[in-house]
Amino acid sequence: MISIHTGGGFLHRTEGTGVYYYTPLKTNGGPAATPADEDAGQLWSQAQKRHKHASISLADSMQTALTGNAAGKSRKIQGAPLKVLEGADLPAVLVEVGTITHPATEMNLSSDQGID
């Protein structure tokens, strides 16, 4: 699964493409869950765990393709606790095709050439 997005941020200097695969959120404590919540949550969160290596491989392939075809900078592949990837029972990545809050990237992504 490939989920395509644009990035954004408060600093308008951030630019480039990024590729993410799922890694669970590391928590230190927090509210206690009931056994039923834990069972349901484990099933959901464990789905992507068994595809981690394939997801990293897919992320690497996507990053290589983007680096060869995109103008601008490319950020390193990163693991992140992204809900859009969490329950996917197949290799999955999120691709940021640019950072919409960077003025030059915004202009490029909104142009006909940038869309192609």
N, C-alpha and C positions, 0 to 999 in steps of 0.2 A: 504494500500500500504506500502510495506517495501522496502526502498531503501538502499542497502548494499554498504558500502564504507570502505576504510581505511583512517585513519587520518594522519596528518603530522604536522610538525612544525620546527621552527628553533632550538628549544632546544631539543636535542636528549634524554632528560630525560623523556619526557611525554610518558606515556604508558597506556594501558588498553583499555577497551571497553567503548563506549559512545552511548547513545540513545537520539535523539533530536526529538521534535515535532515543528510544525510551530508556531511562534509568529511574528506579523508584526514588521517591523523596525520602531522605534520611531524616528520621524524627528522633528527638530526645524527649520522650514522655508524651504529654498531650492527654486528651480525654480518653478514658477507658471505653473500649467497644464491647458490645455484648458478643457472646460466642456466635450467634447467628450473623451479626454484622461482620465478624472476622472471617467466617466461612465464605460469605458472599464476596467480601473484599479480596480474599486470597484467590478465589477463582478468577476474578476480574483482573487483578494485578499480576497474577502468575501467567496469564495468557501470553504476554509479551516476553516474559523471562525466557521461555524455551526457544524464542526466536532471536535472542540477543546477538549471537554471532552472525546470523544471516542479515540482521538489520544493520549491523556495523559494516558488513560487506556491501550491502546496498547503499549505505550512506557514502562509503568510499567511492563506489562507482558513480554515484550522483555528483559528488564533489569533483571528481575527475572530469566528468562531462561539463559541469558548469564552469570550471576553471578554463577549459579550452574554448568555451563559447560565449562567455559573458565578459563584458567590459567592467572594469572596476576591480575591487579587492574581493578576495575570497577568505572567509574566516575558517578556522579549523573545525573539523567534525566534533560535535559535542554530544554527550548524553545529558538528558534533561527530563524531569518528571512531567511530561506534557500529557494532559488528559486525552487529547485527540489520538494519541498513540497507545495509551495504557492498555486497553482491553483488546487490541487487535491480535487475533490469533493467526498471524502470518507476519513475515518480515515487514517492517514499517519504518518510514522515515518522514520527517517534516522538512520541507525545503523552503527556505526564505530566498525568494528571487531578487530581493533588494530591500533596502530600508527606505520606506516611503517618507520618513521625516527628514531624509537628506535631500536638500533642494535639487541637486543634479539628478539624483536617482528618481525622484518624484517626476521630474520633467521627462526623463527617459521612459519610465514605466507607463506614463500616460500618452506617449507618442505612438504612432502606428509602427515605427521601427522597433520601439521597445517592447511592444506587445508581441511582435513576431519573434 
